[in-house]
């Protein structure tokens, strides 16, 4: 039972603090247990689902908090369970001062995070709301935990059932580690191929596809007890600047935003998403205040999201340590402005004590109201109640990594086979491979020596030749390779170990000589390019006559590529973005 439930029972004189030794009292307590306490325990799950019970819990907790503690509930700070940023002492100091209501766990290990979760929750007067960025599962943050597929891979499947299955598995991971909020899904429409911060994290560049899969992700989480968070409102897809480093500007009219960027968020609201995250963007058509991020804009947070779009759930800021905010607003000031704009949870605050002082000052001087604070804190307490924190249970610390990895391989294999996309095969490479005649060459661009795809091909075609094109390969060697393979019957070019973002060069980590090789080979009639990574890389090879895209590069996608090349798998994936127009 939670402490506030015990408070009610104590007031009804059900629980006694003194030891019982008299036989009559023992019999009486036995009857009391049978008649009252056991039936109450049976009814508790039903009572917990009732709105009056929930409201009484929220009101009772709120009443016990001082003003500082109430304001503290607004803050969710970064917590590291390992690595150079480990900050256990800082978190404990904030907990002792009752100055935070939650943490967002970042880098570390599953076992260390489980241990710290138990420790921090034990220290908390009101249990902490715990969040993580787990877009592709907890492996996104934790050492030793394998990643689920990224959102663009799911976009290629166009399969909402697969998305819900993966989201349910991520929800299992969250529950296992005591995480209540997954800051996912990304429902930005990635309509800028050079996007340096969203890109592969999006489902694609079509608003209907993004909306359908975003809702499926949300339902997979929320149907399994984990709060979903649609991000990054009002839409971070059409930018060429990373908001971690500067403040991106989106020069679109409100009508244009409503037609595209805002569309998935509206669909998510209508479907019942429980929380939203506000991006650090400058959008003059929504608020023309110079250098004001949308995170700190009342017209965007309260006017557009709350009032116009009718969102009643929990609103999180994006991380308040990002340059999109800190370049123009110092610590403390950014928190206050975010609070005044209408955000409920101030994420990744850099100076909680200072921010609390500023919010207290705003309330004292009338710039903010007690009523506004109460509404925000009670929304947070409602989220805590829904997360089961009214009756907190500790997290099992042993075997956490093993437990988190249980479903990953199955789902990676499922998605790899559903996502793989045969963009085109005008050169008839698959048919020619299956005929098994002629000289075959595999060109390994940027990959290591232990790749599964060429190993499987070599096993089937013992006479296959392999050529490796590493980052050290020079332009002269590229010319020799192009001249050499022109005489071969079938050339499979496997592009490996790509970066997920374009980078300054725009070629996703490839060296100029490697990119040049792709451009020279792509249009040859004897070539099939197998792109093991971000589909935007095909911009380097729009003239390719035969192209297969796997979206990611691991044993599952390489095996799927082998099966597609050899005809045992008919690819059903569809490109989720437009690259070569």
MARGU-949949 format. One record per residue (C-alpha): x, y, z negated. Coordinates in steps of 0.02 Angstrom, whole numbers, padded with zeros to 5 digits, always signed. Example, Ala and Ser with C-alpha at 12.3 -4.5 7.8 and 13.67 -1.06 7.14 Angstrom:
! MARGU-949949
+00615-00225-00390
+00684-00053-00357
! end
This chain:
! MARGU-949949
+00000+00000+00000
+00057+00178+00032
+00084+00296-00114
-00072+00397-00074
-00180+00241-00069
-00110+00192-00239
-00157+00367-00299
-00340+00331-00261
-00334+00161-00346
-00249+00230-00501
-00385+00361-00518
-00512+00220-00519
-00410+00138-00660
-00379-00019-00558
-00192-00021-00586
-00122-00022-00764
+00053+00032-00806
+00068-00066-00970
+00109-00252-00982
-00041-00364-01022
-00026-00499-01156
-00199-00518-01235
-00291-00674-01167
-00456-00581-01150
-00372-00444-01048
-00289-00574-00939
-00458-00655-00903
-00535-00485-00873
-00397-00437-00753
-00420-00604-00663
-00605-00567-00640
-00564-00389-00588
-00441-00455-00460
-00571-00575-00387
-00716-00453-00388
-00636-00289-00338
-00454-00290-00286
-00452-00439-00167
-00609-00380-00074
-00532-00207-00064
-00372-00276+00011
-00476-00371+00139
-00571-00213+00182
-00416-00102+00195
-00384-00131+00381
-00565-00084+00418
-00559+00067+00302
-00398+00124+00384
-00486+00134+00552
-00622+00248+00486
-00607+00434+00519
-00662+00486+00342
-00524+00379+00266
-00396+00453+00387
-00452+00631+00352
-00444+00605+00163
-00267+00536+00180
-00211+00683+00287
-00291+00811+00171
-00221+00729+00015
-00044+00724+00084
-00053+00903+00147
-00112+00962-00024
+00041+00887-00110
+00165+00983+00001
+00245+01148-00038
+00258+01280+00099
+00438+01230+00135
+00389+01047+00146
+00244+01087+00262
+00356+01184+00379
+00485+01044+00365
+00359+00924+00440
+00377+01019+00604
+00558+00968+00629
+00623+00811+00714
+00813+00814+00711
+00940+00707+00801
+01005+00557+00705
+01153+00452+00761
+01180+00277+00694
+01357+00267+00762
+01491+00346+00869
+01581+00513+00849
+01419+00608+00816
+01364+00501+00667
+01277+00622+00547
+01209+00521+00402
+01263+00648+00271
+01177+00791+00362
+01013+00693+00378
+01016+00644+00195
+01044+00825+00144
+00890+00878+00244
+00788+00735+00171
+00834+00780-00008
+00779+00959+00026
+00615+00895+00104
+00653+00994+00261
+00613+00873+00403
+00465+00768+00456
+00552+00656+00582
+00709+00604+00674
+00750+00562+00854
+00879+00423+00854
+01018+00439+00982
+01177+00335+01006
+01224+00188+00895
+01180+00005+00873
+01014-00079+00837
+01071-00151+00670
+01141+00016+00610
+00983+00106+00663
+00874-00020+00571
+00978+00004+00413
+00971+00193+00424
+00785+00191+00462
+00752+00096+00302
+00868+00210+00204
+00794+00371+00272
+00615+00313+00251
+00650+00264+00071
+00713+00440+00038
+00562+00525+00118
+00417+00591+00016
+00311+00582+00174
+00373+00446+00289
+00467+00503+00444
+00396+00501+00619
+00535+00419+00721
+00558+00448+00907
+00679+00391+01042
+00712+00430+01224
+00678+00254+01287
+00623+00282+01467
+00704+00119+01519
+00695+00040+01347
+00801+00059+01191
+00955+00010+01291
+00951+00189+01355
+01026+00236+01187
+01089+00082+01095
+01252-00011+01123
+01225-00196+01157
+01044-00178+01210
+01014-00209+01396
+00918-00086+01502
+00749-00114+01579
+00733-00049+01759
+00725+00139+01789
+00564+00224+01841
+00611+00242+02024
+00630+00053+02036
+00453+00036+01969
+00399+00167+02094
+00458+00055+02235
+00349-00088+02172
+00194+00024+02169
+00126-00103+02045
+00036-00036+01891
+00024-00211+01817
+00213-00229+01819
+00229-00057+01741
+00110-00100+01600
+00202-00264+01569
+00368-00174+01553
+00293-00037+01445
+00219-00167+01328
+00392-00247+01312
+00467-00076+01272
+00330-00052+01142
+00383-00218+01065
+00561-00151+01054
+00500+00009+00972
+00396-00082+00842
+00540-00200+00805
+00653-00054+00763
+00528+00058+00674
+00509+00184+00816
+00340+00269+00831
+00359+00385+00981
+00438+00344+01148
+00476+00504+01244
+00411+00428+01406
+00349+00422+01539
+00428+00553+01650
+00284+00615+01759
+00383+00745+01853
+00359+00734+02041
+00537+00726+02106
+00515+00829+02265
+00693+00895+02266
+00819+00761+02321
+00961+00861+02241
+00877+00863+02070
+01022+00844+01946
+00920+00797+01792
+00761+00703+01844
+00795+00612+02008
+00792+00422+01977
+00700+00451+01812
+00544+00494+01913
+00429+00366+01994
+00444+00457+02159
+00393+00611+02257
+00208+00570+02279
+00091+00642+02147
-00034+00499+02156
+00101+00367+02136
+00178+00463+01991
+00008+00482+01907
-00046+00300+01928
+00117+00229+01862
+00129+00360+01725
-00042+00310+01660
+00006+00126+01669
+00164+00162+01568
+00062+00263+01441
-00066+00124+01420
+00068-00008+01400
+00140+00092+01256
-00017+00157+01171
-00115-00006+01184
+00028-00082+01085
+00038+00048+00948
+00173+00165+01015
+00140+00348+01055
+00178+00395+01235
+00242+00568+01281
+00216+00639+01456
+00362+00748+01508
+00422+00875+01562
+00274+00996+01567
+00238+01095+01676
+00347+00994+01796
+00536+00976+01813
+00544+00891+01983
+00581+01036+02100
+00742+01103+02024
+00925+01106+02075
+00987+01163+01904
+01004+01050+01751
+00911+01127+01603
+01041+01049+01488
+01162+01174+01564
+01059+01325+01616
+00881+01387+01639
+00806+01326+01804
+00686+01443+01895
+00534+01378+01989
+00465+01509+02108
+00295+01434+02147
+00123+01508+02132
+00005+01440+02001
-00102+01369+02141
+00047+01274+02211
+00089+01207+02038
-00089+01148+02012
-00085+01057+02178
+00074+00961+02138
+00173+00982+01977
+00026+00997+01857
-00077+00860+01938
+00003+00708+01849
-00007+00797+01680
-00193+00828+01704
-00217+00646+01752
-00121+00594+01595
-00228+00706+01484
-00388+00635+01558
-00321+00458+01528
-00286+00494+01344
-00100+00525+01327
-00061+00563+01144
+00084+00685+01164
+00171+00802+01285
+00346+00873+01297
+00375+01051+01359
+00519+01082+01478
+00646+01224+01475
+00598+01309+01638
+00572+01486+01699
+00409+01492+01797
+00367+01675+01834
+00192+01635+01898
+00148+01566+01726
+00247+01690+01619
+00353+01826+01699
+00450+01868+01540
+00632+01873+01593
+00738+01724+01536
+00597+01650+01433
+00590+01460+01444
+00417+01381+01457
+00455+01298+01290
+00444+01468+01205
+00299+01535+01307
+00127+01553+01225
+00042+01576+01395
+00113+01406+01449
+00100+01304+01288
-00059+01374+01212
-00140+01461+01360
-00113+01334+01498
-00088+01167+01411
-00200+01185+01258
-00340+01297+01319
-00349+01284+01508
-00303+01100+01527
-00386+01047+01364
-00244+00947+01286
-00277+00909+01102
-00131+00794+01064
+00041+00823+00990
+00156+00945+01080
+00346+00921+01070
+00477+01043+01129
+00616+00975+01235
+00781+00973+01140
+00815+01145+01068
+01004+01125+01086
+00995+01131+01277
+01074+01278+01369
+00907+01317+01451
+00860+01387+01279
+01021+01422+01185
+01092+01531+01325
+00962+01663+01283
+00899+01624+01107
+01007+01586+00954
+00972+01445+00831
+00828+01484+00716
+00756+01613+00835
+00720+01479+00966
+00630+01374+00835
+00523+01520+00778
+00474+01566+00956
+00433+01384+00995
+00322+01379+00841
+00234+01540+00889
+00211+01478+01068
+00105+01333+01005
+00222+01183+00995
+00190+01061+00852
+00358+00972+00839
+00524+01063+00856
+00642+00934+00929
+00831+00931+00903
+00836+01089+00798
+01013+01150+00768
+00984+01242+00603
+00832+01182+00508
+00854+01286+00348
+00872+01447+00449
+00722+01402+00558
+00616+01368+00404
+00663+01539+00334
+00613+01624+00496
+00444+01535+00503
+00412+01579+00320
+00452+01759+00362
+00331+01754+00509
+00192+01689+00397
+00230+01816+00260
+00228+01962+00382
+00072+01904+00474
+00158+01859+00638
+00098+01681+00608
-00047+01616+00506
-00065+01485+00370
-00207+01412+00472
-00094+01387+00622
+00035+01298+00513
-00100+01188+00437
-00166+01136+00607
+00007+01088+00668
+00056+00992+00511
-00109+00899+00505
-00087+00848+00687
+00083+00778+00639
+00010+00689+00486
-00127+00617+00596
+00008+00546+00712
+00096+00473+00560
-00066+00394+00501
-00098+00318+00673
+00080+00251+00672
+00040+00156+00512
+00147+00265+00399
+00010+00274+00267
+00066+00096+00224
+00248+00093+00277
+00339-00072+00300
+00528-00084+00308
+00621-00138+00465
+00709-00306+00474
+00894-00267+00490
+00967-00434+00547
+00971-00494+00729
+00898-00330+00794
+01002-00327+00954
+00957-00507+00995
+00772-00472+00967
+00774-00315+01075
+00853-00408+01221
+00728-00552+01225
+00617-00490+01366
+00741-00388+01467
+00806-00521+01588
+00633-00583+01635
+00570-00409+01675
+00727-00355+01766
+00710-00506+01879
+00524-00472+01907
+00554-00291+01954
+00707-00328+02061
+00607-00446+02172
+00454-00333+02181
+00552-00172+02214
+00677-00226+02347
+00636-00132+02506
+00675-00178+02685
+00673-00003+02756
+00707-00070+02930
+00794-00211+03023
+00796-00152+03203
+00959-00248+03227
+00877-00414+03181
+01012-00453+03054
+00902-00566+02946
+00855-00674+03095
+01035-00681+03154
+01096-00730+02980
+00968-00869+02971
+01028-00933+03139
+01196-00955+03054
+01302-00920+03206
+01440-00797+03239
+01571-00706+03138
+01506-00631+02975
+01592-00496+02872
+01544-00423+02704
+01611-00249+02671
+01615-00216+02483
+01604-00028+02463
+01651+00030+02288
+01617-00137+02203
+01724-00250+02094
+01787-00425+02130
+01650-00520+02036
+01494-00467+02131
+01354-00594+02145
+01293-00548+02320
+01454-00583+02417
+01484-00737+02309
+01314-00809+02357
+01340-00763+02540
+01513-00843+02541
+01440-01002+02468
+01312-01011+02608
+01426-00948+02746
+01597-01019+02706
+01676-00934+02856
+01624-00759+02798
+01761-00629+02785
+01763-00499+02646
+01836-00323+02655
+01846-00209+02503
+01835-00021+02520
+01884+00055+02352
+01895+00235+02295
+02079+00230+02343
+02046+00183+02524
+02115+00315+02642
+02042+00386+02803
+02168+00289+02910
+02112+00125+02833
+01930+00171+02865
+01967+00192+03051
+02050+00021+03056
+01901-00061+02971
+01777+00020+03092
+01881-00040+03241
+01900-00214+03167
+01718-00251+03126
+01657-00188+03295
+01708-00359+03362
+01611-00457+03228
+01435-00526+03255
+01359-00479+03086
+01423-00349+02964
+01340-00329+02794
+01391-00169+02705
+01356-00181+02518
+01363-00012+02429
+01395-00037+02243
+01426+00053+02078
+01342+00213+02130
+01310+00356+02012
+01127+00387+01973
+01141+00574+02006
+01208+00657+02165
+01347+00755+02080
+01434+00905+02155
+01484+00809+02311
+01307+00747+02338
+01365+00569+02375
+01329+00488+02206
+01509+00454+02157
+01575+00392+02324
+01740+00460+02386
+01743+00554+02553
+01826+00408+02644
+01692+00288+02580
+01552+00404+02633
+01635+00425+02802
+01640+00237+02825
+01453+00224+02791
+01415+00361+02915
+01520+00279+03050
+01454+00103+03024
+01270+00140+02992
+01220+00160+03174
+01311+00005+03237
+01200-00133+03310
+01287-00271+03210
+01271-00187+03039
+01150-00209+02893
+01177-00087+02748
+01126-00151+02576
+01110+00001+02465
+01126-00057+02284
+01071+00101+02196
+00984+00268+02213
+00882+00274+02375
+00933+00455+02406
+01106+00390+02456
+01030+00334+02623
+01042+00518+02673
+01221+00469+02720
+01156+00337+02841
+00992+00395+02918
+01045+00321+03086
+01058+00146+03012
+00966+00017+03117
+00953-00106+02972
+00940-00052+02790
+00896-00140+02628
+00876-00042+02464
+00880-00124+02291
+00877+00036+02181
+00990-00040+02049
+01147-00147+02047
+01151-00301+01937
+01141-00491+01952
+00953-00485+01977
+00951-00356+02117
+01099-00439+02202
+01013-00608+02197
+00854-00529+02266
+00959-00450+02405
+01033-00621+02448
+00861-00699+02457
+00797-00556+02566
+00946-00571+02683
+00928-00758+02699
+00740-00754+02723
+00681-00838+02563
+00608-00675+02496
+00498-00561+02599
+00527-00385+02530
+00367-00294+02480
+00443-00138+02404
+00409+00033+02479
+00523+00184+02469
+00453+00298+02331
+00540+00451+02403
+00561+00526+02576
+00743+00539+02625
+00767+00527+02813
+00626+00625+02896
! end
